[in-house]
Amino acid sequence: MKRLRLLPVLLILILLANSCKSDGQLSELEQWESHAENTTIIRDSFGVPHIYGKTDADAVFGLLYAQCEDDFNRVEQNYIWAIGRLAEVEGEEAIYSDLRARLFMSKEEAIAHYENSPEWLKELCDAFADGINYYLHTHPEVKPRLITRFEPWMPMYFSEGSIGGDIERISTGKLQAMYEEGISFPESVELEIEKKEAELEPQGSNGIAISGDLTQSGNPMLLINPHTSFYFRGEVHMNSEEGLNAYGAVTWGQFFIYQGFNEKTGWMHTSTYTDVMDEFVETIVEMEGEPFYQYGEELRSVEVSEITLKYKEGEQLKEKTFPAYRTHHGPITHMAGDRVVASAMMWEPVKALEQSYIRTKQDGYEGFRKMMDIRTNSSNNTVYADAEGNIAYFHGNFIPKRHPDFDYSNPVEGKDPKTDWQGLHTVDENILLLNPPNGWIQNCNSTPFT
């Protein structure tokens, strides 16, 4: 086995100690080196990194360092896309992908989410940034395409580890049409847009859980069969002295194991077909030059802001500024006929990161079930097995409560208060199977009604 120890680069540190004390940079370097001293990376004969940290934050630091060793380009690319800077490297054709990201959250909002996070989560976000920045510091030969410094607020944009996150369901084609032409498309053209915008990655996964009653060993078995391209995720093992000991698949640039197992529990995800996003057709009126939208008997002010995006043209960077509009339902993303549509979806980045990380440290069904009460895993079903012999299936996790009089598979009237979401369904109100009498569970992205 190949053992890699993150040791200080003494000569560089001596030089920096003499040159950077005055501007405070050394304290950052000391923080990086503190993590490095507490972190060991051992690669097995397959090259899989086994990361051992004194604390969870140390393990996260080592995880991101190891990911950068394996494929820094994919780590960076995922954040170029997630934080809305794709057009800076790919040109103006990517600008509506960037606009989509910024419509749902600005950089300032992401920073605020980070600053208001629980202290333990902030430490993990700090360690995320430290791990990547330390890698770049110790590998000056690596030249990022765009992001030369990673920040701890960036994971707020990238809490979704599945193949096609919810935000990718927002059509950039319709968004572009609204801004450039102020029109909506006939249904046949909309279908063509949706076909072209289908994810390039393979879709979904397969999961099977088998009760110990049906196995020779008496232990339950969990099959985790992600359907992704070969390089979509890395395989890792994370361990800390704070109770973390998980193995599985991690999406490049994220600091939690997306699907895998620890000593007591195993979990995997398939794509869900629960209805987690809705479109609200808004009635807009203008008063004294300001936009308002009708809501019941009142007129509410439309939240208006500006989003300035950079895009590459030749060897130059140019800028384009877009007006952005939002109602309490969500940002305005496209048009239906001559009316604008606000899109609503799960957008709780702090809670989503909490749930994704807490999931990896559960030691039995009771804790795992409690973790599911956070209810931010909006794009997935979950297949589960544990060392106590339990197997379970959770169909979706984030499911809004809706008025039964309306068909939410189509856009609904935003001016009718009865169409508003009325909170979320509890986990027990959703479809949940625990230890079914047949002794096994199988899901291949299908609904229970297939």
N, C-alpha and C positions, 0 to 999 in steps of 0.2 A: 504494500500500500504506500502511496505517496503522501507524505506528511508536509503540510505547508503551515508555517508559523508566521503570523504577521508581526515582524520585528521592526523596531525603529530604524530608519535610515539615518544613521548618526551624523554623517558628514553634512547631509542636507539640513538637519535640524540645528547643527552648530552654526552653520551659515545664517539660517533664518533667525536663530536666537539673537544673533548680533544685529540683524538688519530690520527685524519686524517687531521688536518689543514695544516701540513707541506707538504703533498703530493698533495694537491689540490682537494682531493676527496670531501671535504665539498661543494665546489661550485656546483658539480654535484648533491649532495643531496639537496642543496638549490634549484636547478632548479626543481628537482622532486617535492619538497614540495611546490614550487610556483605554479606549475600546480595543485597539489592536493588541495591547498587552493582555487583555482579558478574553481574547478570542483565538481559537485554534480551528483551522480548516484542514480536514483530512480527506483526501480523495481516494476512493476505492479503485479497484482495477478497472471499473467501467468509467471512471472519471466523475462519478457522482460525489458532490461535496457533502461531507458530514461536518456540520458547523457546531462547535461547542463554545458557548459563551457563559461567563459568570452570571450575567443578568439576561433578561429577555432582550433588552436594548443591545447588549453586546452581540447576541445571536442574530438580531436583525442587521446590525452593522456588518457582521460577517457574511450574512446571506446576500446582501446587496453587493458587497465586495466580490463574492464568488460569482454572482450573476454577471457582473461586469467582466470578470476574467473570461467567462464562457461566451458572452455575446453582448458586449456593450452597445453595439449598434441597435439591437432590438430593445434594450432597456431605454435608450435615448429616444428611439422612434416612437415607442408607446407614449412617452410623455410629450413629445412634439405634437402628436395627435391629440392627446387628452387635454392639454392645457390650451389648445387652440392656436398653434403656431405653425401648422403644417404648410401654409402657403408661403412661409418664409424660406422653405427649402424646395417646395414642389411647384411654386408659382401660383398665379391667380386662380387657376382652376380648382384649387383646394380651399379657396377663401370661405366658401359657404360651410365647409366642415368646421372651420375655425369659428365662424359666426355662430353656428349651432352650439358649440361648446360654451361660448361666452354669453349667449342668451340665457342659459340656465345658471351660470355662475360667473361672476367677474373675478379677476385676480384679487381684488380687495375683499370680496366675500369669502373667497377661499382662505385668505390670510386670517380673517375674523373667525372662520370655523376652526382653523388650527389653534388660534390663540384661546378659544373658548372650549377646547377639548379637555377631557379629564387629563390629569397630569401624567398618568401612565401611558396614555395614547400619545401625548405630545413627546414623551421620551422616545417612543418607537418611531415617530415621524422624524424626530431629530436624528436618530440613529440611521434611518433610511438615507437621509441626505448626507450624513457623515460618511457612511460606507461608500457611496458613489464618489463623493468629493475626494475622499482619501485615495480611492483607486486612481482617479485622474491625477492626483498629486504625485503618486508613486509611479505613474505610467505616463510621463510627459510625451512619449511617442504616440499616444492615442489622441487623435484629433476629432473632437465631437463635430457633428454636422452643424449644430446650432447651440445646444445647451452646454455651456462651459461651467456652470455652477448650478447644482440642484438645491432646491429649497424644501424645508419641511412641510410647507403648505401644499406642495404638488400632489401628494396622495389623495387630497380631497377631491381631485378631479378623476381619480382612477381607483375607486373602491370596488369596481365591478370586475371580477376575474373570469367571467364566462366569455364564450366566443363572440357573441353579438350582444353587447350591452343594450339597455333600454334606449339610450340616447341615439343609437344607430337606427332605431325605428322611425326617428324623425327624418323625413325626406329632405335631403339637401336640394333635390330638384324642385320641389314645391316651394322651399324657402327661397331659392334663387328666383323662381318665377314671380313670387310676391314682391320681391325687392326690385326686380328689373322691369317687370311688365305690369304688376298689379293685377294679375289674373289668376284664375284657377283653370285646371285642365278638364276636358271631357273625361269620362270614366275610362275609356279605352286608352287614352294617353297616360292617365294615372297608373293604370295597370302596367304599362310598358316601363314607366319610371321605376315602379316598385320592383319589377323584374331585373332591371339594370342595376339597382341598388342592393340587390341581394348580396349577403356577405360572401366574400371570396373564400373564406375559410370553410371547411366542411362543417356541417351542422350537427349539433347535438351530441349525445353520448348514450352509452348503455350501462345500466346498473343492475346487479343481481345480488340479493342477500339471501342466504340459506341458513335456516335455523340449525343449531347444534344437534337437534333431534334427528336430523337427516344426514349428518356427516359422521364419518368413521371415527374421527378424533373426539367428537362430542362438542367441538367448538364451532361457533357460527363462522360463515365465510362471506366475504364481501368482494364482488367483482367490480373493479373500477375501470371502465373502458371508455376513456374520453375520445371523441371523434374530432380531432383537430389535425392540422398539418403537423408534420414531424417536428418542426422547430417552434411550435406555438408556445409551449411551456417547457420549463426545465424540471429536472427531478432532484430533490434535495432532502437532506435530513437536518433538522434543527433541534438543538438541545441546550438547555440552560439550567442553572442551579435554582431557578425560580419555578420549576415544575413543567417547563416546556420540553417535550420529547416527541416530536412529530416528524413523519416522513410522508412525502407525496409530491404532488405537482404544484408548481408556482408559476404564475404568469409573469413574464419578464417585467421587472421593475416594481413588483408588489412585495410587501414584506410579510405576507401570511401564506401558509400552505392552503391552496384553494380546495383541493380534494386529496384525501389521504387517510392516515391513521396515526394514532399514538398507542401507548401501551394498553389502553382500555377501550377506546372507541374508534370507529372508522366511519367515514362519510364520503359520499360522492354526489355529484349533481348531474341532472339531465335537464334539457331545455323544457321549460314549462309552457303550457298553452293556456294558463290562467290569464284572465283579462286584467292587466295591471296598468294600462294607460288609457286615457280618454281625451276626446277632443270636444271643446266647448265653443260653439259658434257665438260670437259676441255681437251685440248691437251697439255700434259706435255712433256717437253724435259729437258735433263740435260746438263749443260755446266759447266765444271771445278768443278764438284761435287755439283753444286747448281741447284735446280729446277726452271724452267721457264715455263710459259704457253703462248700459242699462242693467240694473240688478233689482228685480222686483219693482217696487214703486220708486226707487231712488236712482240717481245718476252718480256713479263713482268715477273718480279721476283715474284715467289710464296712467300708469307709471311710465314715464318717458325718460330715456337716457341715450347716450351715444356710445358706440363701440368702434374704436379705431383699430384696424388690423393692418399689419404689414404683409406685403407679398413680394416675391422675387420676380423681377423682370430683367432677363439678361443677367448682368453682373450687379444690378442695382436693386435696392429695396425701396419700394414705393408704399404709400399708405392709402387706405380707403376707409371712410367713416360711414357707419350705418346708424340710422335711428333705431332704437330698440323699444319695444312696447310690451307691457306686462299688465295682466289683470290678476285678481286673486286666484284665478284658475291656473295661471302659468304664463310663460312667454307666448307672444303671438308668433306663430311659425309658418302659417300659410293661409290661403284663402279658400272659401267654399262659395262659388258663385261670386257675388259682389260683397261678401261679408268675410271678416277676418276670423281666424280660428286660433284659440289658445290651447296649448297642449299641456296636459297634466300627467305627471309620472312621479315615481318615488325619487325624491331628491333630499336625502338625509345623509350626507357624506360622513359625518362623524359617527352616527349610529351604525352605518354600513361598515365602516372600518372596525368599529368595536366588535360587531357581530362576527365579522370575518376572522378576527384574531382570537376572540374568546372561544370560538368553535374548536380551535386546535388544542385547547387545554382541558377539555371536559373529560371526566373520568367515569361516566356512566350515563344511563338514559335520563335520570332525573335532571342532571345539570345540562345535558344537551337539549332536553325539552324546554328548560327554562331559558336557555340561550335563544331558542327559536322565537320566544316571546318578543324579542327586539323587533322582529318583522321588517327587515330591510332586504332580504334576499329575494328580490322581485323577479328575477329572470329564470329562476331555477326550481326544480323539484329536488328533493333530497332523499337518497337511499342510505340507510344507517344500519350498523351492526355493532355490538359491543361484547366485551369479554364476559359479561354476566349472562350472555345467551340471548339477549334481545335483538330483534330486527324490527325496523320501522320504515315507513314511507310517509313523507310529508309532501303533499301536492301544493306547490307554491309556498309562499310565506307572507308576501305583501299583497293583500287583496282588499281594495277599498269597499266600504259599505255603500251601496247605491240604492236609489229609490226604485222599487220594482215596476213602477209604471212606465219606465223609460228603457229604450233599447240602446244600451251603451256600446253595442258593436258598431253603431253609426254615431256621427257627431250629434251632440245634444244641445239644447238651447241654454246658453250661458245666462240669459236674463231671467230664467226661472230658478229661484233659489232651491227648489226641490231637487234639481239635478246635481247639486253640490255633493261631494263626498261627505259622508257622515262618519268619519273616522275609519278604522280598519277592522276587518273581521279578526276575531281571536284565532289562535292556532287551533283550538278545539272546534271552532265553527268551520274550519277548512277541512278538507279531506285528509284524514290521518289514519294510517294502519299501524297497529302495534301487535307484533307476534300473531299474525293471522294463522288460523288452524291448519292451513295446508303446509305451513312451514317454510315458505319461500316467497320472495317478492321480486318482481322483474319490471323494469321500466326502460323503454327506449324512446323517451321524449313524447310518449303517447299520453292521452288523457284517460282518466278512469272510465270514460264513456265511449271509448273506441270499440 
